[in-house]
Amino acid sequence: MTAEAQTELTTVYQVKGMTCGHCEGAVSGEISALPGVTSVTAVAKAGEVTVVSASPLDREAVRAAVDEAGYELV
């Protein structure tokens, strides 16, 4: 039995409009619901969201998730 190496992809997105922990949680929650996402870290002060996923994410799906949270993918 061979174990395939699990490669994860880390992508950093710029998100406009986040100002606090609540904002970070809202964006993280929406992006976390996307298929293949294993980790999301949002930092309001930097305006960045770091997403770890099993495979590349569709940018429009990420944009829709960020929009749903009430913010804007830059």
N, C-alpha and C positions, 0 to 999 in steps of 0.2 A: 504494500500500500504506500503510495507516495503522497506527500502533503504538498499541495500547491502553495507557493508563497502568496500571502495576501498582500497586495500592494494597495495602499491608500493614497488618495490624491488630496493635497491640501490647497485650497484656493482662498485668496483674500479678496473680498468685495468691499467697495466703498459704498456706504449707505448714508444718505443725507436725511437729517431731521432727528436723529437720536440724541437725546439730551440727558437721559438718566437710566437708572437700573431697570425701571419699568419698560422703557423703550428697548433696552437690550433683551429683556425677557420676551417681549412681544415678537421681536424679529427672530430671536433664537427659536422660539416655539413654532413659528410658521415654517422656517427653513428646516427645522428638525423633522417635520412631517413629510418632507420630500423623500421619495424612494432612494435608498442607497446612502443617505446621510448618516454618519456615525457620530459626529461631534460638531457642535456649533459654539463659537465663542464670539460674542459681540462686545465691542468696547466703544461706548458712546463718545467718550472724550476724543478718541482717534477717528470716529466715524467709520470704523472697520468691523467687518464680520469675517471671521476665519472659519471656513467650513471644511471638514474632513469627510470624504465620501469614498465609497468603494470604487466608483467610476466617475468620469467627468459628468458634471451636471449640465442640463440644458439651461443656458443663461436666461431664457425667457421664463422658465419654470421658477428660477430663483427670483427674477424680477416680479413675477406674479405673487410669490410668497411675501416678498418685502412690501409690495403694494397692499396686500391683504392686511399686513400689520400696520399700515398707515404711513409708511416711509417710502423713500425713493432710492432705487439702485442707481448709482452714478455710472 
